[in-house]
Amino acid sequence: MTLLGSGWGAPAVAAVAALLVALAGGLATRTDAWYRRLRVPAWKPPDWAFGPVWTVIFLLTTIAAVMVWNADPDPAARGVLLAAYAVNGLLNIAWSVLFFRFRRPDWALAEVAALWLSIAVLVLVAGRVSVTAGLLNLPYLAWVSVAACLNLRIVRLNAPFGEPA
């Protein structure tokens, strides 16, 4: 019996994958002097809110992934599920790298469109198997929608980027 075939295999693998994405994104995120100098809209959530919100989002998307994995044993469907989550995880990390490490909110704004689409794919892939699993991904879609709007405002308030400081 493989790890994924055991009773705790799918939840364990999903949890580790979610933790790795969260850790990588967290390590890429720097709220340093550059970040603190950015002009932001008044409606920006406080910095302390991002950790709890992302924790809930990762928990919900992990539960959704496990639900779909367990509900659809078809290898092709599971391959699509894994690919959708892998692409989404990479795009999630990439946004933080572009925005915080490269200090390019303009590039992150272009990337967030791909991230948003990847979440929409998660909603559809999960929802095809379980309506509940699809719905569990909607808070992620909503939060990234807000983040995209915030990213757009930051670009408009602070452009151009990539110029020497």
C-alpha positions as CSV (number, residue, x, y, z in Angstrom):
1,M,0.0,0.0,0.0
2,T,1.4,3.4,-0.9
3,L,1.3,6.4,1.3
4,L,-1.5,8.0,-0.7
5,G,-3.5,4.8,-0.5
6,S,-3.4,4.7,3.3
7,G,-6.1,6.3,5.4
8,W,-3.8,9.2,6.4
9,G,-1.7,9.4,3.3
10,A,-3.8,11.9,1.3
11,P,-4.3,14.3,4.2
12,A,-0.7,14.1,5.2
13,V,0.6,14.8,1.7
14,A,-1.9,17.6,1.2
15,A,-1.0,19.1,4.6
16,V,2.8,18.9,3.9
17,A,2.3,20.5,0.4
18,A,0.2,23.3,1.9
19,L,2.8,23.9,4.6
20,L,5.6,24.0,2.0
21,V,3.7,26.5,-0.1
22,A,2.8,28.6,2.9
23,L,6.4,28.5,4.2
24,A,7.9,29.4,0.8
25,G,5.5,32.3,0.4
26,G,6.1,33.4,4.0
27,L,9.9,33.3,3.5
28,A,9.5,35.4,0.3
29,T,7.4,38.0,2.1
30,R,9.4,40.9,3.6
31,T,7.7,43.7,5.3
32,D,10.8,45.8,5.4
33,A,11.5,49.5,4.9
34,W,10.7,49.3,1.2
35,Y,7.3,47.8,1.9
36,R,6.6,50.2,4.7
37,R,7.3,53.2,2.4
38,L,4.7,52.1,-0.2
39,R,1.6,54.2,-0.4
40,V,-1.4,52.0,0.2
41,P,-5.2,52.6,0.1
42,A,-7.0,53.3,3.4
43,W,-9.0,50.0,2.9
44,K,-5.9,47.8,3.0
45,P,-6.3,45.1,5.7
46,P,-3.8,45.4,8.6
47,D,-0.6,43.4,8.2
48,W,-1.4,41.2,11.1
49,A,-4.6,40.0,9.4
50,F,-2.8,38.3,6.5
51,G,-1.4,35.4,8.5
52,P,-4.7,34.3,10.0
53,V,-6.5,34.7,6.7
54,W,-3.9,32.7,4.8
55,T,-4.0,30.0,7.5
56,V,-7.8,29.6,7.0
57,I,-7.4,29.6,3.2
58,F,-4.7,26.9,3.2
59,L,-6.8,24.8,5.6
60,L,-9.9,25.0,3.5
61,T,-8.1,24.3,0.2
62,T,-6.3,21.4,1.8
63,I,-9.6,19.9,3.0
64,A,-11.0,20.4,-0.5
65,A,-8.1,18.6,-2.1
66,V,-8.4,15.7,0.3
67,M,-12.2,15.5,-0.3
68,V,-11.7,15.4,-4.0
69,W,-8.8,12.9,-3.9
70,N,-10.9,10.5,-1.7
71,A,-14.1,10.9,-3.8
72,D,-12.6,10.3,-7.2
73,P,-10.2,7.3,-7.5
74,D,-9.8,7.7,-11.2
75,P,-6.0,8.2,-11.9
76,A,-6.6,10.7,-14.7
77,A,-8.9,12.8,-12.5
78,R,-6.3,12.6,-9.7
79,G,-3.6,13.7,-12.1
80,V,-5.6,16.8,-13.1
81,L,-6.2,17.5,-9.4
82,L,-2.5,17.3,-8.6
83,A,-1.5,19.4,-11.6
84,A,-4.1,22.1,-10.7
85,Y,-2.8,22.3,-7.1
86,A,0.8,22.2,-8.2
87,V,0.4,25.1,-10.7
88,N,-1.6,27.0,-8.1
89,G,1.1,26.5,-5.4
90,L,3.8,27.7,-7.7
91,L,1.8,30.8,-8.7
92,N,1.0,31.5,-5.1
93,I,4.7,31.5,-4.2
94,A,5.6,33.4,-7.4
95,W,3.4,36.4,-6.4
96,S,5.2,36.8,-3.1
97,V,8.6,36.6,-4.8
98,L,7.7,39.1,-7.5
99,F,6.1,41.6,-5.1
100,F,8.4,41.4,-2.0
101,R,11.7,40.0,-3.2
102,F,11.9,41.5,-6.6
103,R,10.0,44.6,-5.4
104,R,7.9,44.6,-8.5
105,P,4.3,45.1,-7.7
106,D,3.7,45.8,-11.4
107,W,5.0,42.3,-12.3
108,A,3.0,40.8,-9.4
109,L,-0.1,42.5,-10.7
110,A,0.3,40.7,-14.1
111,E,1.0,37.4,-12.2
112,V,-2.0,37.7,-9.9
113,A,-4.3,37.3,-13.0
114,A,-2.8,33.8,-13.6
115,L,-3.0,33.0,-9.8
116,W,-6.7,34.1,-9.9
117,L,-7.4,31.9,-12.9
118,S,-5.6,28.9,-11.2
119,I,-7.9,29.3,-8.2
120,A,-10.9,29.4,-10.5
121,V,-9.6,26.1,-12.0
122,L,-9.4,24.7,-8.4
123,V,-13.0,25.6,-7.8
124,L,-14.1,23.9,-11.0
125,V,-11.9,20.8,-10.7
126,A,-13.0,20.3,-7.1
127,G,-16.6,21.3,-7.7
128,R,-16.8,18.7,-10.5
129,V,-16.4,16.0,-7.9
130,S,-17.9,17.7,-4.8
131,V,-19.8,20.9,-4.7
132,T,-18.7,21.3,-1.1
133,A,-15.0,21.0,-2.1
134,G,-15.5,23.5,-4.8
135,L,-17.1,25.9,-2.4
136,L,-14.3,25.5,0.1
137,N,-12.0,27.2,-2.5
138,L,-14.2,30.3,-2.8
139,P,-12.7,32.1,0.2
140,Y,-9.3,31.8,-1.6
141,L,-10.7,33.2,-4.8
142,A,-12.3,36.1,-2.8
143,W,-9.1,36.9,-0.9
144,V,-7.0,36.9,-4.0
145,S,-9.6,39.1,-5.7
146,V,-9.2,41.6,-2.9
147,A,-5.4,41.2,-3.1
148,A,-5.5,41.9,-6.8
149,C,-7.4,45.1,-6.2
150,L,-5.0,46.1,-3.5
151,N,-2.0,45.2,-5.8
152,L,-3.6,47.4,-8.6
153,R,-4.0,50.3,-6.2
154,I,-0.4,49.9,-4.9
155,V,0.9,50.0,-8.5
156,R,-1.2,53.1,-9.3
157,L,-0.1,54.9,-6.1
158,N,3.6,54.0,-6.4
159,A,4.7,53.4,-10.0
160,P,7.1,53.3,-11.6
161,F,9.0,50.3,-10.2
162,G,12.4,49.0,-11.1
163,E,13.9,52.5,-10.9
164,P,17.0,53.0,-8.7
165,A,15.9,54.1,-5.3
